[in-house]
Amino acid sequence: VTSTRSAAQRRLAEVRQRIARAAVAADRDPADVRLLLAAKTMPTDVVRAVVEAGGDLLGENRVAELVEHAPALADLHPEIHLIGHLQSNKIAAALPWVSCIQSVDTPTLAERLSRRCAALGRDLNVMVQANVSAEPTKHGTMPDDAASLAEAVAALPHLRLTGFMTIGANSRDETVVRSGYARLREVRDEVVGSGLPGTAAARELSMGMSGDLELAIAEGATIVRVGTAVFGPRTRATAP
Ligand SMILES: *Cc1c(COP(=O)(O)O)cnc(C)c1O
């Protein structure tokens, strides 16, 4: 674990440098871009090493991994967001461990989350996930529907809409990737500018991963979700 930790420390520093350089190049304050560590498929001791090295925001794709990692890291108090598809029958298991669910992509899921939070007497931060590339393998509402879904989510009790999430186009063409991220920013601006109840705080743009975080930051990302660039290659296959 000692070598895992020093490797993680080194890669964490490298990624923070990439983020800082990209922010400066885009005339933005590097402090306005948070690094979320995408922990999918990683063993708990590896995730722990990265959190100990200073990673304070974790993203989990699967509830099964969330409930494995989170209790073992509780003493370190990382903030944990769910960034993968959430099935309704996993809501109860996920809620105790997360402060935000970034992957809300249907009104039904939002209503179920709101009702569950009401029963628990708590509030929950959520983001609306849009599928800006329209690739059929990806979850998320279509970009044309994202603003109306967000406005409906923002109006629900116990949910606090904090922003928008997307997985970028799987393309080598930077123009294609960037235009998808620009689209999400436009949706965000439309919703924040709507003046509708609960929309004023929806400023976050969670977009960009190991391979394209610079492009996302250039288009306004406030959270980049990084897995392999910090953790190294994944050994187990997984669907996003
Ligand atoms: C895996 C994953 C990431 C991180 O991907 P890397 O390419 O390993 O940085 C980010 N967001 C989501 C939703 C993911 O599933």
Ligand as a Chemical Component Dictionary entry (heavy atoms), coordinates in Angstrom:
data_LIG
# 
_chem_comp.id                   LIG 
_chem_comp.type                 NON-POLYMER 
_chem_comp.pdbx_formal_charge   0 
_chem_comp.three_letter_code    LIG 
# 
loop_
_chem_comp_atom.comp_id 
_chem_comp_atom.atom_id 
_chem_comp_atom.alt_atom_id 
_chem_comp_atom.type_symbol 
_chem_comp_atom.charge 
_chem_comp_atom.model_Cartn_x 
_chem_comp_atom.model_Cartn_y 
_chem_comp_atom.model_Cartn_z 
_chem_comp_atom.pdbx_ordinal 
LIG C1 C1 C 0 -15.329 5.706 -15.394 1  
LIG C2 C2 C 0 -15.996 7.006 -15.334 2  
LIG C3 C3 C 0 -15.258 8.203 -15.246 3  
LIG C4 C4 C 0 -13.739 8.247 -15.264 4  
LIG O1 O1 O 0 -13.225 7.747 -16.462 5  
LIG P1 P1 P 0 -11.650 7.739 -16.749 6  
LIG O2 O2 O 0 -11.558 7.705 -18.216 7  
LIG O3 O3 O 0 -11.114 6.509 -16.083 8  
LIG O4 O4 O 0 -11.083 8.967 -16.152 9  
LIG C5 C5 C 0 -15.963 9.380 -15.148 10 
LIG N1 N1 N 0 -17.322 9.411 -15.138 11 
LIG C6 C6 C 0 -18.051 8.303 -15.209 12 
LIG C7 C7 C 0 -19.534 8.406 -15.196 13 
LIG C8 C8 C 0 -17.421 7.064 -15.324 14 
LIG O5 O5 O 0 -18.167 5.958 -15.424 15 
# 
loop_
_chem_comp_bond.comp_id 
_chem_comp_bond.atom_id_1 
_chem_comp_bond.atom_id_2 
_chem_comp_bond.value_order 
_chem_comp_bond.pdbx_ordinal 
LIG C1 C2 SING 1  
LIG C2 C3 SING 2  
LIG C2 C8 DOUB 3  
LIG C3 C4 SING 4  
LIG C3 C5 DOUB 5  
LIG C4 O1 SING 6  
LIG O1 P1 SING 7  
LIG P1 O2 DOUB 8  
LIG P1 O3 SING 9  
LIG P1 O4 SING 10 
LIG C5 N1 SING 11 
LIG N1 C6 DOUB 12 
LIG C6 C7 SING 13 
LIG C6 C8 SING 14 
LIG C8 O5 SING 15 
# 
